[in-house]
Each structure stands twice: as C-alpha cells, then as structure tokens.
Amino acid sequence: MPATKSRKSEDDLLLQDFSRNVTTASSVIFYINALLVSVVPIWVFWRIQQLDPRSAAIIYVLGAAASTYMMFVEYVECVQQFTVAKLNAYFHKIAVSRDEGVSREVNNELSNSSNGKKINKKERDERVLWKKNQVADYEATAFSIFYNNVLYILILLGASFYLLRNFSPRSNYVLSTGIAAGLVALFSTGS
C-alpha cells in the first residue's frame, strides 16, 4: 500500500508540473498588472476629462476594483489558451530553437552542481522538459499581459474619446471602463 501512495503522489506532482493551472507567482504578477492598468483610466479621466478624484472617489474605486478583477480573469484565460495553442502548432515551430538553449542551460547547471553525482539521461530529459515548460509559462504570462493591456487601453481610449465623447465624465468613465473590460473579456475567451 505505501508503494501505491508514493506512486500516486509522484503522479500528482508530475501532473501539477505540466498542468494548465496558473502558478502563484503568475497570479501575483497578474493582480499587480491588472491593478496598474485599471488605475490608468483614473489619471486619464482626472487630467483630461476633469473628473475630480475627491468627488468621484467611490466611482473610481469601484471601477478600478471591478476592472482589476476582470483583467485578472482575462489574463488567466489568455495564458491557458496560449499554453494550449503552444502545445499545438506554434510550440512545435519554435521548440527546436528553444530545446537547444534550454538543454545547454540545464546541462551547464548539472555539470556545475553535480558534486560527483552521475545523473542518468531520463532525469536530465525530465529536467529539460520541466525547464521548457517553465520558459513556456513565462512567455505565456508575458504575452497575456501585453495582449490584454494593449487591447484594454485601446478600447478604453476609443470608447471614452470617440464613442462616448458627448456623455458626462462620470457616465463616460463607468461606461468606457465597463465596455473595455467586457470586450477584452469577450476577446480573451473567444477561440
């Protein structure tokens, strides 16, 4: 019985390493970036639309909180879709160039820290695969943040300065942040 529990825990760890779940570090990065991109409209509406922060503090806080949460969800969704896409055609195209660099880096690490231990080929290949997945996670995180931030800011600016330009600044802020976050959510969950 202990052998099967040990085997099951090893399988669980292996599945966790190669799952589509977002890591804790990525979640923290997502929340910080979502908060930063959600605060940018406050400056735009304060300086350009002349919507005073003291009189619109509640609207600003609620809008930024809702936008931060929606952007976080969109980041996670985009990372998961980008990771799946990489496993298909995109990853295959560039895996060869990454494989050599990652393999070289892992081999250098192993040779520098081997301390007289001999590591078999299977364990080395597992470390290379783990490192490639780590690199893919980092790239998916960076792509997700870039894609969603650019899309959010462009939609927000287009909605506030063109689509809703005749609205009052308060309703313009509420509607433009809602439209921008909603459309980014729609685009990030679409296939």
C-alpha positions in Angstrom: 0.0 0.0 0.0 2.8 2.6 0.8 4.2 2.0 -2.7 1.0 2.9 -4.4 0.6 6.1 -2.2 4.2 7.1 -3.1 3.4 6.4 -6.8 0.2 8.4 -6.7 1.9 11.4 -5.1 4.7 11.3 -7.7 2.0 11.2 -10.4 0.2 14.1 -8.8 3.4 16.1 -8.7 4.1 15.3 -12.3 0.6 16.3 -13.4 0.9 19.5 -11.4 4.1 20.5 -13.2 2.5 20.0 -16.6 -1.0 21.3 -15.9 -2.7 24.4 -17.4 -3.1 25.9 -13.9 -1.6 29.4 -13.3 1.2 29.4 -10.8 1.1 31.6 -7.6 3.8 33.8 -8.9 1.9 34.4 -12.1 -1.2 35.2 -10.1 0.6 37.8 -8.2 2.0 39.3 -11.3 -1.4 39.3 -12.9 -3.0 41.1 -9.9 -0.3 43.8 -9.8 -0.5 44.4 -13.6 -4.3 44.3 -13.5 -4.3 46.9 -10.8 -1.8 49.1 -12.6 -3.7 49.0 -15.9 -7.0 49.6 -14.1 -5.7 52.8 -12.4 -4.5 54.4 -15.7 -8.1 55.4 -16.7 -8.3 57.3 -13.3 -5.4 59.5 -14.4 -6.9 59.9 -17.9 -10.3 61.0 -16.5 -8.8 63.2 -13.8 -6.4 65.1 -16.1 -8.2 65.1 -19.5 -11.9 64.8 -18.7 -11.5 66.9 -15.5 -13.3 64.4 -13.3 -12.1 65.4 -9.8 -10.8 62.4 -7.7 -12.4 63.7 -4.5 -15.9 64.0 -5.9 -15.7 60.7 -7.9 -13.6 58.6 -5.4 -16.3 56.0 -5.0 -16.8 55.6 -8.7 -13.0 55.4 -9.2 -12.5 52.8 -6.5 -15.5 50.6 -7.7 -14.5 50.9 -11.3 -10.8 50.1 -10.6 -11.7 47.1 -8.4 -14.1 45.7 -11.0 -11.7 46.3 -13.8 -8.8 44.8 -11.8 -10.8 41.6 -11.2 -12.0 41.3 -14.8 -8.5 41.9 -16.1 -7.1 39.2 -13.8 -9.6 36.7 -15.1 -8.8 37.7 -18.7 -5.1 37.2 -18.1 -5.6 33.7 -16.7 -7.9 32.8 -19.6 -5.4 34.1 -22.1 -2.5 32.2 -20.5 -4.4 29.0 -20.6 -5.4 29.4 -24.2 -1.9 30.5 -25.2 -0.4 27.5 -23.4 -2.8 25.1 -25.2 -2.0 26.8 -28.6 1.7 26.4 -27.9 1.3 22.7 -27.3 -0.2 22.5 -30.8 1.3 24.2 -33.9 3.0 27.2 -32.5 5.1 25.4 -29.9 6.2 22.9 -32.5 7.6 25.6 -34.8 9.9 27.2 -32.2 10.5 24.3 -29.8 13.6 23.3 -31.8 15.3 26.6 -31.2 14.3 26.6 -27.5 15.2 23.0 -27.0 18.9 23.6 -27.7 19.2 26.6 -25.5 17.3 25.1 -22.6 19.2 21.8 -22.9 22.5 23.6 -22.9 21.5 25.7 -19.8 20.3 22.6 -17.9 23.4 20.6 -18.8 25.6 23.5 -17.6 23.7 23.7 -14.3 24.0 19.9 -13.8 27.7 19.9 -14.6 28.4 22.8 -12.3 26.4 21.4 -9.4 26.8 17.7 -9.8 29.1 17.2 -6.8 30.3 13.9 -8.1 26.8 12.6 -8.7 26.0 11.0 -12.0 22.6 11.9 -13.4 21.0 9.5 -15.9 19.6 10.5 -19.2 16.0 10.1 -18.2 16.3 12.5 -15.2 18.2 15.0 -17.4 15.5 14.9 -20.0 12.8 15.4 -17.3 14.7 18.5 -16.1 15.0 19.8 -19.6 11.2 19.3 -20.2 10.4 21.0 -16.8 12.6 23.9 -17.8 11.0 24.2 -21.2 7.6 24.3 -19.5 8.9 27.0 -17.2 10.0 29.0 -20.2 6.7 28.5 -21.9 4.8 29.6 -18.8 6.9 32.8 -18.6 6.3 33.5 -22.3 2.6 32.8 -22.0 2.4 35.2 -18.9 4.2 38.0 -20.8 2.1 37.5 -23.9 -1.1 37.5 -21.9 -0.2 40.7 -20.0 0.9 42.5 -23.2 -2.1 41.4 -25.3 -4.8 42.2 -22.7 -3.2 45.6 -21.6 -2.9 46.9 -25.1 -6.4 45.8 -26.0 -7.9 47.3 -22.8 -6.2 50.6 -23.2 -7.1 51.0 -26.9 -10.7 50.1 -26.4 -10.9 52.4 -23.3 -9.5 55.3 -25.2 -11.6 54.7 -28.3 -14.8 54.4 -26.2 -14.1 57.4 -24.0 -12.9 59.8 -26.6 -15.0 58.8 -29.7 -17.9 56.6 -28.8 -18.9 58.3 -25.5 -17.5 61.8 -26.0 -20.8 63.5 -25.5 -21.5 61.8 -22.2 -20.8 63.4 -18.8 -17.4 62.5 -17.4 -18.9 60.2 -14.7 -21.0 58.2 -17.0 -18.2 58.2 -19.6 -15.8 56.6 -17.0 -18.3 54.0 -15.9 -19.3 53.0 -19.4 -15.9 53.1 -21.1 -14.2 51.0 -18.4 -17.1 48.6 -18.5 -17.1 48.4 -22.3 -13.3 48.0 -22.4 -13.2 45.3 -19.7 -16.2 43.5 -21.2 -14.8 43.5 -24.7 -11.4 42.3 -23.6 -13.1 39.5 -21.6 -15.1 38.6 -24.8 -11.9 38.6 -27.0 -9.8 36.7 -24.5 -12.3 33.9 -24.0 -13.2 33.6 -27.7 -11.3 30.9 -29.6 
